[in-house]
Every structure is written in C-alpha cells, then in structure tokens.
C-alpha cells in the first residue's frame, strides 16, 4: 500500500486535501510540521507528502516556501497540486444556545475571514486566537463547568465537530476562499496534457535583474501564472524568487527559456513539472 | 506635541523602532492592531503611525500589505522607513537556574530563529508558542508555584525583562535578523538626497503582463529594490503587486515610468516617496 504524509493533526485542511486527491486506497500518516512532512518523503518513509502552499485570501504559506529556500539540495520534487475550497463552521457543545455564546476560538486567519459576519451576528462574543482550528475545538473539550462550556464556540471544518461529536453550523462566509496544496515526492510526475512547472532562483545583484530574468519567458511565449519572493535567509534584504509557469520542463520552449534564465542568475532549481 | 501611534503593546519591536526614529520629543500611543494604527492616522488622532512591513528572515508582514490592498482609497501615505536589528534574550525569574528550565515560551518566529541554539543548549526544554513575545513574558508572571515558575523562560527583547524586573540573558543568534518598519502619515515626506518610492498595482489578465509592467522601469533606468505580491482578496489566484523603486515620484524618470506603467495595468497607486 502506498503512503501519504500530510501536515496534521487529523482533520486539518491538508488532511482533507490529501484524501480528496488520493482517496481510500492509500495509507495516511500525519506529521506535526511542514519540515517533518518533507523529511518523511526524503527518507523514503512515505511515497508522497502533502503540504499547503497558498491560500487565496492569506497568500503564500511561508513555512513551505522557506523549506525550499533552506534545503535547496533536497531531492524532493513537486509531483502535483490540489486546490481545495475552505469552509468555516461554528462548532459548539450540542446543548449550547447560539445566543449564549460569549467566546469564539479559532486560528487568527479563520477569525479574520469571519470577522464581518461575527461582528454582525455575534457582536457580544469575544474572538480568542489559537494556534490552529484543531486547538480551538479542543478548548471546548477541556475540563470546566458546563456553564462556561456553553458560552464557548470554535470555528473550523465540519470534520472537527464530527470527530468530537459536537454541533456544527455552517457560516455563510461569502469569500472566494481556497487553499492550494503541493504533493511532494522523490518520483517525478508523468507529463500530462496541460502542465505547470515551478522553479526558484536567486537574482544577481544588479539593476534590472528581475526584468532580465523574465525576458526569456517573454521571448519563448511562456505564460507565468505566479511569482513570489522570499528572503534568502543568508543576507538581509536579499531574495529568492519562485515562479510557476505554464508548460512542462521537457517542452522545448520551456527548456530553452530555463536554460537562458540560468545564464543570468546566481543559481536556479526546477522544483518540478506536473499535470494540472 | 506631535504624536506617534505604534503596533503595541509597549516594548514591542515596533515601539522600539518608533522611539529610535522619533526620540523623546514625541507622545507615544500603542494600538492593538495594524488596522487601528492606520485608523488613528486616518482620523487625525495622531501625526504618525509606525507598523512593521518586513523581516529579513520571515519576509513580508502580510497584515500591513493587506491593509493597503483592502483600503486602496485610504488617504494615508508612506512617510518614511525604519530598519531595526532584532535581538533575542532568554528571560526568566531572577532566581531561575538555567539548567532547570523545562519550558520556553515565545512567538513562533522567535522560537524558529532560536531553534538551533535551543536544541544545542536547552535540549531538555520544550518550546511553547505564544501569540507575541510580550505574551510569552506574561506567562512567567501568572499565578503558579515558584517551583513551576522556575522551570520556565521566555524569549523576547531585553526591554520586556526590564519592564517586569526579570533576568535577561543575550542569545548569541548569529543571523542577519532585521525588521523594516513603515511610518504612515497624512502628510508627505520632504524630498531628500536619496529617495525611495513605493507603488502598488494590479496586472491585466494577459500573458506577459508582469514583464510588460516592468518594461518602463528598464526603459527609464530605474532600479527596483523590492517586488512583492499579495492576493487581491477579490478573486482567487488574482494578485496585487508592490514595488519599491529608487528615486522620488517627482524625479522626471520616475514620473515618466509610472505614467507608462499606469497605461498597462488595471489600477495603480503611489503609496509614497520618502527619504532613505
């Protein structure tokens, strides 16, 4: 049986994304950090690793990008991607009355995304930040008086409520909230009909360096779908760039553009080509 | 007396940056969120607001960038910047012995930056994440037995230890750790000898859009010191770009480049020109 490691604990968005992609025929293993997901793949303990890379509202998952920056010689490559809609549920004890809720726990991002709706509908409740939505739901399970418990709620995926036998009410948060996940593997993906290639590189320290770096893509008619920068973590205010482009690294135009880019940068790594 | 609002509580890095820039002749006011710092400036409650924008290891402060994205018609502009070295101290009760420490509290970024050193020197201590370094230090002040208190430490600026009369030991973290802060104001900065201009814009949805956007800067010989992208928060996988460039918006080459760029993008805003 093939195995998939994901950023845990269970019932996180990453777990859900992994199950959506791989389904029932795989073994699943949760790891506490992005770093440990990468290590499980690198040490061949699992076949695939799933980590979040970007949310449509909150932007890049910097832990994941920085893992690429810090371990640029890692043999792991991007095998595929998963795009998952994010849903928020208001979770509480079964006998909690909505109008009694005084405290609402969740991850800062979830609280931020639900803020307008909470202000309108739960103006008397105080938001309290937790390190994950899983931790928010655990707050509802800690030993305290029923009276206190019934004044509390958490925001998270419905699966968290199901797991702990709690009540879940869908929040009508009308935002285009999606998260993109990467599948990491030691093996390379098969070339599909439509492909995407992810690269990272460091620019030379000279005026116009970014413009010059983008010139080969213009020349060979390659569309860039994403550009992101992260600190190099070697010198202050020095950056590593991440680019996603349409096409496979074996496509002749992509291969030519990358070869041309390579000449103009300090270093470059192809993180993977994968079917979209 | 002129007043400065900063992202609080007291003795945060932002407080320290504000005092470094403005000194003793100003009144200081702390605000709990980046949003509230902006509002205090917009409502003319203060003359200046100071917010973090970027750390050399952890990258952009997305709250601040997203405030620009979400309120693109705000009258506030960037008046200046402050670059502050970040120092980490291990903070504990005065009678705590280093070898007894079992729990170390701090903000996840501080824990991450100190991880290697902690693993080497405090391998028996468990790191515990808090929402700020100020909250980490407060953990050492909560009611509990002396026995428990003496097994705990926090990581933060030395000022936090001084404030609470705790002991502080410098951590020899050998990384180029700096944070850049922006000064926000309703007034514009005077043109200095060396200036920087910050702009933001949204690209048209067509191949090569970013390359075309950078072309005017190449043409007019303007050096870009920084490029960053953030989700538009209006549509999934649509971005707003932030660019810092060398020169003042009144310099003829900068004015021409921005005018040319404006024709090729959906919208563009000059966030400010300021002395560096």
Interface residues (C-beta under 8 A of the other chain):
Chain A: X55 X56 X57 X58 X59 X62 X129 X131 X175 X176 X177 X178 X180 X207 X208 X210 X211 X214 X215 X217 X218 X221 X223 X224 X225 X226 X227 X228 X229 X230 X231 X233 X234 X235 X236 X237 X239
Chain B: X55 X56 X57 X58 X59 X62 X108 X129 X131 X175 X176 X177 X178 X180 X207 X208 X210 X211 X214 X215 X217 X218 X221 X223 X224 X225 X226 X227 X228 X229 X230 X231 X233 X234 X235 X236 X237 X239
